[in-house]
Amino acid sequence: MLEPLIRANIGRLQTVYDRLPSPARTLLTSARGWFLSRIRYSPEAFSFLKHLRAHEAWTPDDISSFQIRSLQEIVSHARAAAPYYANYPQIEIRNFDSLRLLPVLTRETVRENRAHLLSRDVPPRQRIIAGTTGTTGGNLKVAYTEKLARENWAFLLRQWAWAGVKPRQPRVTLFGARVVPITRTTPPYWTHNLPERQILLSIFHLSQKTAADYLKFLHEHRGTVLEGFPSVLSILADFALSRGETIPMRAVFTSGEPLYPAAREKIESAFQAAVFDSYGMTEYCGLIQQCEKGEMHLAPEYGYLEILDANNAPVAADEEGYFVWTGFLNRAMPLVRYRIGDRGRWKLGTPCQCGRAFPRVTPTITRESEILHCADGRIFSPRALNQYLKGATSLRFCQFVHDRAERVVVRAVAGSDLAALEMMKIREELQHLLGGSMRVTAEIASEPLVFPGGKIPLIVNRVEQ
């Protein structure tokens, strides 16, 4: 498969890619897009999507029955296929309470036992390996399969349908890919994925100097679908609103980090379109998506969610607690009762006006971070810096502390003896990104910096703007 090969050689391929002229970058991006589109828009993906659309008519009893069966299947699979679960209690999952007899997995436990959590039923050549930094800034390597990639895309297509968006509808994307060289100072700051009718717009070149270029580009593509990290789209919205401009788009989809009310208001105002948010994770254990009525719904086919307190007991009614997921779809690396570190609460009350019985959930704390403002006017969202942590495996936590106007400190909590080496590599790569206007230093710390309420920010900004 192409995707594992790309992920394994991403550093070398990025260097070659950056040296190419813009048409050649579009050719390579489109070649990768063609391979991905064969997965995303395959007959199997559309068949799965058809089932998902039918599930929208489920009753609460239908959902409970499905989730009990799915829990039975995934726990049985985990015991039989993943060595880590071999000695798990031999209990029969008769109801949701039965599941609570099994241990809760922490992120640290998963990181330390990753090899034993891999399923023997999935050959190594069929595993796709991905890195996630989650809420902590500490990297975790996870495995999944091409089949899961198809199914995951089908869930995205279902949410698109809720917004009235069809598959392959033109879209502008602002996620973490380095689509043009970091050193580029003139447009284009984008590249094209022609098979998917997608334009990938760089999140690494946002600044007051380039704001006019970005806004001109968006005006030229008004009426299309816009998707990206909330913090990035909020920066673009600020560019537009500060100039008294609005740019009507078809719909806006956000994911990858918290979407706070103020950011939502700015984005919807600037782009004159409803925002459809979603909450997911690279571990592929669960999914929460916003419907056309503005409510966040659990995708019951994706995984089972418990919301527990600090002692792993269920919280009361609509009380905030920790998300603990049991994923139904990831057979390559099954995770049973995985406490990911994020928090939220159930939303009770009258049924959603969309008519779906899917449970409603409000994520309250994932990673909350600030924006990095460089001395030369460039602006970096937390997700731009987050990309530099994905190759590290020895850091328990990592944060970027902007403590002086022209200095950023890479502040890491070690998880192994390789921590210092990886931290210095991050420092070097970040220095290359930020350039001569900023000085990047590094330090090992004993604990992360924690904000009130237990929030662990990726960027800690101590410089007055």
N, C-alpha and C positions, 0 to 999 in steps of 0.2 A: 504494500500500500504506500501511496505517496506521502500521506500526512505524517506517519512515524519517521520517514526519512527526512522530511523537512524539519521536524522538531529536533531530531538528533543532530542536525548540522546547521542550526539556525544562525549561529554566530558567523560561520564561514560564508554561508549563503547571503547573509545581510551585507557583508563587506563587498561581495561581488555585485549584488543588487544595487548598492549605493553608487557604484561606479558607472552604471549604465545610463544612457540618455532616457528621457521620459517615455518615448514610444516603446523602448525595450522593456522598461519597467511595467508598462501596461500589458505588454505581451506576456511577461512572466506572471503577473498578477492574474491575468485572464486564464492562463494555463492552469494555475492552481484552482481558480474559480471553476473551471470546467470539471476538474476532478471532484471538487466538493459538490458541485451541482448534481453530479451523477449519484451522490449519496442523498443529498437533501431533497431532490425532486425525483427520486426513483419511484417505481410502482409500489415498492414495499412501504416507502414513506407515506405515499398518498393513501394506501390501504389502511395504514395505522391511523392516519388523520381521520379517515372516514369513521373508524371506531370511536375515536376521541369525540368527534362531533355528535355521535349518537349518545355518548355518555352524558351529554349536557341535559338529557331528559331524566337522568337518574333521580330517584328519591333518596332521602337520608338512609333508608333501610338498604337500598341497592348499594350505596356507597359503603356502608358498614360491612355488608356481606362480601363485597369485592376486597376490601382492605384486610379482612380476617383471612380470606383465602390467600391473598398475596403475602401476608405475614407468614403463614404456614409454609408457603413455597420457598420464600427467601431464607427463612431460618433453617429449613431442611437442606437447602442448597449450600448455605454457608457451612453447616456442620460437615457435610459430605465432601465439599470441594476446597475449602480454605483451612489450612492447618491450624490457624489461630483459634478457630471455633471447635476444634475436635473435642475438647474437654468441657464444653459448655454444658450446663445442666440439661438433662434429657427431659424436657417438659413438653407437653402438648399445648399448642396455642389454640385454646378453645374460645378465648375472648381477648379483648384488649388488656384486661388486667393480667392475663397470663404472661404477657410480654415483659411485665415489670419484674418478673422473677429472674430475668437475665441482667447481666452487668451493663453499666453505661460505659461506652468507649469515650475517652477524651482524645482531643486532637494530638496530644503528646504521645499517647499510647499508640495511636494509629501511625504516627511518624516513626516511632521506635520499632514497630512490628510490621512495617509495610510488606516485607517479603512474605510473611506468614499469613497476610490477609489476601494475597493474590490467589485466585481460583485456579486449581489444577485442571479444571475443565476447559480453560481458555489457553491455548498454546501461546508461548511468548511472542511468536510472529504475528499473532492476531491482536495483541495488546497495543493500544495507543497510550503512550505515557504523557501526562500533562502535569505542570506544576501550578500550585495555587499558594498564595500567601495569606488568604483568609483574613480574619479579623486581627491577627497578631503580628503580621509582618514576617513571620517565620515560615519558610517554605515547606510544602508537603507535596510529595510526588504521588500521583494517583494514576490508576489504569482504567481504561474503558475500551469498548469495542466499536467497530464501524456500525454495527446494528444499533447500538445505543445512540450513536451520533445521528442516525436516521430518525430514531424515535424522538430524540430531544428536539430535532428540527420540526417534527410534526407538532409538538406542543407549541412551538413558536408560531407555526402557521395557524394553529387554532386561535391564538390570541390575535394574530393579524386579522383573522376573519371577524373577530369581535369588533375590530376597529373598521371593518369594511375594506380591508386591504387584501388584495389577491396575491398569490404566489408570483414571484418574479416582478412585482410592481417596482418601478425605479425607486432607488433609495440612496440616500447619502449617509455614510457611516463614519462615526468618530469613536473608534475604540482604540486599542493599544498598539496596533501594528505600526511599525516604522515604514511608512509608505513612500517617503522621500528622504534624501540624506539630511542628517541633523544640521549640517553646515549650510544648507540652502537658505538664501536670503531674498529670493524673488520667486514669484509664482512660476509653475504650478506647485501648490502644496498638497496635491492630490494625485491619485492614480485611478485607473478604471478596471473593474472586473466585468468585462463585457458579457460573459455568459449569464450572469445574474442581474445584469442591468444595475450594477452597484458602483458608486463612486466612493472610494475610501479617502477621507480627508484627514490630514495629519493633526494629531493633538499636541505635537512637540514644537510647533512653530507659532503658537498663539502669542501675540503681543500687541501693544498699542500701535506699533509700526505696521504690523500686518493686518490689523483689524479691517481696514478698508478692502483689502484683497479677499479676505474671508467673506465679508458681507456682499461684495460684488459677485462672488461665486454663488452664494446662496440665493441672491436675487435672480441669477440666471437659471437656477434650478428650483424656483418657487413652485409649490404645488406637488412636490415629490414627498416621499416618506423620509423622515429624519430619525436617525437612531444614534445612541451614544451614551457615554457615561454622564450622569446628571451634572457633575461638577464642570465637565467640559461644555455641555450645552448651556449651562448657566453663564459661563464666561462669554460664549457667543451671544447669548441673550443680552448681557450687559453691554457688549459692543453695540448691538442694534439699538437698545432702548436709550443709551446715553446719547445717541445721535438722533433720537426721535424717529427711528425707523421701525417698521414691522415687516416681516417676510412671511407671508402665508404659506404654510406647508400642509401636506395631506393629512399626516398624523405624526406624532412623535412617540418613539419607544425608548425607554430608559432602563438600564440595568447595570449591575456591576458594583454599585455602591448605594448608600442611602439617598433617597429623594426627599428632601425636606420641604415643607409647605412653601417657604419663601422662594426656593429654587423653582418649584413647580409653577408658582404664580408668574415668575419672571419668564420662564420658558414658554408657557402658554400665551402670555401677553406678547412676547416678541415674535412668536411663530404662528399665532392665531390658530392654534390647533390643540386638540386634547392630547394630554400626555398619558400613555399607557405604560405603567411601571411594572417591573417584574423582579422577583428575588429568586436567585438560584445559587448554585455553587459548582465548582469544578469536580467535586466528589460525586456529583450526580445522585444525590440522596433524596432531594425534594425540590419542589417548585411552588412558588406563589406568584400569581399573575393578576393584574388589574383588568377588570371587565369594563364594558362600555358605560356602566353606571358609576364608575369610579371606585368600586370596592375591590379589595385584594382577596383573591380566592386561592385556597389550597388546591393544587392539582391532585386529586385523590388517587389517580392511576400511577403517579410518579413515586410516592413514598408515604409512609405513615409518620405523622408529626405528634410528638409529645411536647408539652410545655411544662418544664419542671423547675422547682426551686433549687437553692444551693445544696440541699440535701437529697436531690434527685426524687423528690416527692411531687406529685401533680399540684400545680397551683390552683387556686380557687377561681372559678368562673372567668372573669375578665382581668385577672391579676397578671402582671408582667412576670415572665420567667425565661429560662434558657431553652432554646430550641434543641430538641433531641430527635434525630431523624433515623428512620429505618428505610433504606432505599429499596424499591422493588425492581428496578431496571438494570442496575449495574452488576451483572453476573461476573465480570472480570475481577472486581474488587468489592465484594459485598460488605456493606457496613450496617451493623445491627445496633440500634440504640446509640447513635453517634452524636455526641454533644459537640456541636461545631463551634460554640463560643458566642453566637449571636443570640439576641433576645427578642421577645415579642409577646403578644397576648392574643387570645381568641376574641373575636368581635361577635357579641351576642345581639339579641334583639330581633326585630322583624326581618323576614327573609329579604334577600337582595332583590331589587326591582328588575334585575336582568332575568330572573326566573330560574336560575341555576341553584341547585341545592348544595353546591360545593361549599365546604366550611370557609368562613371568612377569618383571616388572620391579619394582624397588624404587626409587621416587623418594627421594633422600636429602637434597637441598638445593633447595628452592624459595625462597621468601622466608620467613625466620624473623623474627618480630617479637614484641615484648612488648605488654602491655596498658597503656593509659593510664588511670590513676586520678586523677580530678579532686578538688580540695580539698572540693567539696560532696558527694562520695560517688558521683558518676556514674562509670560504667565504660565505656570504649570499646575495642572490639576493633580490631585493625589494619585490618580490612575496612571498618569504619565510616569511618575516616579516609581510606582508600584511595579512596572514592567522590569525594572532593574533588580528586583528581588527574586524573580521566578527561577533563576538558575541556582540559587543558594539552597543548601540542604542542612546546613549546620547551625542556623540561627534560630533561637527560640522566639525572639522578637527583633524587629528592626524598625527604627523610626528616623525621620529626617528633621533635625532641629534647626530652624532658621533663627539663630540667636543674635546675629549682627547683620547689618544691611548687605554686606558683601561676603557673608560666610554661612555655610550650611554644614552641620555636623551629622555624619552617619553614626547613629547611636544604636549599638546592637547588644543583645543579650545572648551569650554563647550557649550553644546546645551541644557542641563537641569541640575537639581540639583543632578542627579546621576552621573554626569561626573567624579567627583573626585574618586568615588568608582570604576567605570569602568576603569579609567586610572590606578589606583593602581593594579587592577587585571591584566591588560595588562603588567604593569611593572613586576609583580611577574612571569607571564608566560614567559616573555622575559628573565628574569634573569635565569629561569630554562633552557631555550634553550641555552643561551650563557655561562652559567656555571661560575666557579670561576675566569676565566681569564678576565672577564669583570664585571664592576659595572654598574647597571642600576638604574637611578633615574627618577623622574617624576616631571612635572611642568604644571600648567595651564597657558595658554597664551591668550591674547586678540585677536590676529590675527595669521594666519599661516605665515610661512616664504615663500616668493614668489621670485622666480628667475626671471631674465630679460625675458620679453616677456610674463609674466603672468603665468609661469610654477610653479606649486606647487609640489615640490618633496616629495616623501615619506621618503627617506633617505637623510639627509643633511650631507655630509662628510666634516669635517673641519680638518681632520688629513692627513698630507702628507704621501703618501705611498712610 
